[in-house]
Amino acid sequence: MQESRDESLLEDEVMKKADIGMIGLAVMGENLVMNMESKGFTVAAFDIDQKRVFDFQNGRAKHKNILCAYTLKEFIQSIEKPRKVMMMIRAGAPVDSVIDQLIPLLDQGDVIIDGGNSNYPDTIKRTQLVEDHQMLFVGSGVSGGEEGALHGPSLMPGGSPKAWPLIQPIFEAIAAEASDGIKCAAWIGENGAGHFVKMVHNGIEYGDIQLITEAYHLMKELLGLSADEMALIFKDWNQGDLDSYLIQITSEILAVKDKDGSPLVNKILDTAGQKGTGKWTATTSLDEGIPLTLITEAVYARFISSMKEERVHASSVFPKTIKPFQGDRKAFIEDIRKALYAAKIISYAQGYNLMNAAAKTYQWNLNYSGIAMIWRGGCIIRSRFLDKIMAAYQKNPKLENMLLDSYFETTIKGLIESWRKVIATAVMNGIPTPAMSSALNYFDGYTTHSLPANLLQAQRDYFGAHTYERTDKPRGEFFHTNWTGRGGDTSSTTYNG
């Protein structure tokens, strides 16, 4: 393997000067480099694994405007000032380690970009650290997987605002285009805003995937449909309101056959993995006090799926008998479609509520319509549905909840009967629908004038003197009752954790 190169060759390459540099040549990093080069940019490329650099240099990068470097110093020297250095490496400690190595090599005004799935609190800290060294930092969500990185991802940059004009031409050039030609890249906000929005995107992705699998499960177990039949149903659904990348690939997956001619999907073990962004979304919702019930249930569903051996044993202890479906199968398939769409609306409404809460916490000025706009192409959750969200927030940027927009209000009212029918049928047959049913519970709770929390508050006051508010008194006045006659009049402090 080549350890070093002829100095004259290095000098010739340095004279070219790259427009941007990429650290990390795994699938995403390498494909982003190829994307950037195809749009007319000269790109410097580096990886700590020198063999990976060598293979790239003599493979896909050969005869292209890509400057492969074998040391970090050589890599930095090959980039035009102000330098733009992007990392596509594993989140966590590796990112901090590379930043620490980069800072002494860079100059004031240079830009460090973290394009990995970093947790937004880390990005907030890193932005401050890099800015303290008179440099600029960007934490950017990059969605679209391997194909998106190569042909056009959805990009969600945030961090140092002064960095955006420097990277905007490159980001907009490589980003996906929505059907109306708008580029799917836009500045999200300061410090951790970009990675926060990417985290919510991934949480919504968890929800979308779980909802689709529940629809699949109902059709498979309750209606006894074959993979081929379901492939056609999802293909049909993809022509209407549910038109999306995930519905499209579901149809394609169900149609794929194994070597013996049977559906490949039926031979895939039913245990799901996860990389953490869905979990971060769920825990953040607890911190912000936002009911993110559907996405959280989607994360828990993956946890339950991983308990394969326990589930097999439990299924023998508590056997289920699914009764043959009685009724109009075609009508019930339509009911499932409507239930899926209704729950999808709830998932996005909850995700947007979380972004709204975090924007207040971190003083981000998020453009909610713009976020929907850049999610319409390149990313995993791209769909026709996002046009409706974009329009809702264009009409009312301060919309409290998506459900209160006129389109979604009318739509939900037309879906609710089928939604309830599907959940009731699933419950009576023991078919789990954690995401669809939690969405319905959220909707019913959100639209209920009087909840039983009055009794809950009475219980808290009874055992802990936590106080309560009264319906016949102004909000903000708190009261305590000596419920047993044995306690005193002293109450606990009032706070919401």
Salt bridges, closest charged atoms under 4 A:
GLU13 OE1 - ARG5 NH1 3.00
GLU30 OE2 - ARG60 NH1 2.72
ASP47 OD2 - ARG52 NH1 3.52
ASP55 OD2 - LYS51 NZ 2.79
GLU74 OE2 - ARG5 NH2 1.93
ASP96 OD1 - ARG126 NE 2.80
ASP107 OD2 - LYS81 NZ 3.02
ASP107 OD2 - ARG83 NH1 2.97
ASP110 OD2 - ARG83 NH1 2.81
ASP114 OD2 - ARG126 NH1 3.76
GLU177 OE2 - LYS183 NZ 3.94
ASP180 OD2 - ARG376 NH1 3.05
ASP208 OD2 - LYS344 NZ 3.30
GLU221 OE2 - LYS220 NZ 3.13
ASP228 OD1 - LYS257 NZ 2.64
ASP243 OD2 - ARG384 NE 3.56
ASP258 OD2 - LYS267 NZ 3.07
ASP260 OD2 - LYS267 NZ 2.50
ASP270 OD1 - LYS308 NZ 2.71
ASP270 OD2 - ARG311 NH1 3.12
GLU334 OE2 - ARG337 NH2 2.78
ASP335 OD2 - LYS421 NZ 3.51
ASP387 OD1 - ARG376 NH1 3.06
ASP405 OD1 - LYS395 NZ 3.26
GLU409 OE2 - LYS413 NZ 2.88
ASP444 OD1 - ARG420 NH2 2.77
ASP461 OD1 - HIS480 ND1 2.80
GLU469 OE2 - ARG475 NE 2.90
ASP472 OD1 - ARG470 NE 2.87
